[in-house]
């Protein structure tokens, strides 16, 4: 369409730039909007599918709540470091066995990691953590408790924001480092060096190893994955409620919003999505040009 009300010239218009034509530069004919396409290739979401995927977000939020609950128990002297260490060891062995059972024996393109290598990595980490526990215990002595708590809260929030929920195995470096930094800050406020060692070992289990096992469950046993996420969410709310009922209420509201309300808003707002494509878009090369790179 040209200028409003102006009759088109007798010479037919062609959509080319290399040929001089008796038309203004911004001239288009009545075929312009015939190539209009709306919502091309849009993905239709189903509510319960989105809820299932959002369960990973709620589960990770609950893991943070469980870790804070364990720290509160140790800080108040209601949980001994020996008991936490033995519980963490049992959970680690059970989780490792389940991960091995869900892992295929031969993975294409990579050599399978041996159990001896896993044992060596665990031994090195535990040895260094145990050796440096007295140093980590006194690391924040010169920092006020309020500052330590504020830093821990900010780092745990950064962990939740930067966590790679789409592919959490292995966890992202930023997310894991933020969680371990918060763990060191909180562990430094515990009574002894053994408390610090137990808390850091638990942090590795919760923030580094558990996401790998959960991702394996999501790939190999999706039906069990949903049940595990629900169980972890209930454990987070129940555990936090035993120490801080108000925090448990806030956590339950956050979990309901993340796993139920936000997916509902996504599905409802999707019907208002209106993406348009047409001849004004940038040209896309459809031909495979990989042979030019050889």
C-alpha positions, 0 to 999 in steps of 0.5 A: 500500500502506498500513500493513503488514497494515492493511485498506484503507478501502472508499472508493477512494483517488485520487492527488490533493491537493486532495480530502480523503480518509480516508487518511493523508498517506503512503498509497499503494495497490498500484498504486504500484509498477506505474509503476516504470520502470528505466533509462529512456532509458539510452544503451548504449555500445559498446567501440570507439566509446568507445575512439575518443572517448577517443582525443581525450584520449590525443591531447591528452596526447601533444601535451603530451608532444610539446611538452615533448620539443621544449622539452627538445631546445631547452633542451639545445641539440639543436634550434635555434630557426630549425629549430623556426620553419621546421618550425612554419611548414611545419606551419602552412601544411599544416594551414591548407590541409587545414583550408580543404579540409575547411571548407565554402565557405558556412556557414549563419548566418555570413559565411566568414572570408577568408584575408586576415583569417587572415593579418592575425591571424597577423601581429599575433600573431607581431609582438607575440610577437617584440617581447615575447620579450625581456621574456618571457625575463626574466619569471621571472628572480626565480623559482626554477627548481623553482617555474617547473617546478612551475607549468608542471606544474600549468598543463599538468595544468589544461590537460588537465583543462579541455580541452573534448574534446567540442567543442575548436574553438575550445579553451576559454579556461581550457584555452588560457590554462593551456597558454600560461602553462605555455609562457611559464614554460618558454620563459623558461628557454631560452637566448635571446629567439629560443628564447622566440619559437620556443617560444611560436609552437610552443605556439600551433600545438600548443595552439590551432590543432591542436585546431581541425584535429583537430576538423574531421577528426573531423567530415569524415573520421572514419576518418582522425581515428582514424589521426591520433590513433594516430600522435600517440600514437606520436609522443608516446611515441617523442619523450619516450622519446628524452629520458626513457625512464621518462617514455615508459613512464609516458606509454604506461601513461597512454595505455593506461589512458585509451584502453583500460582506462577505456572497458572499465570504462565498458562493464562497469560500465554493466550494473550501472546501475540508475536508477529512475523512478516517480510519486515523481519531480518532475512534468515538463511535456511540453507545448510552452510556448514560445508563452507566451514570445512 
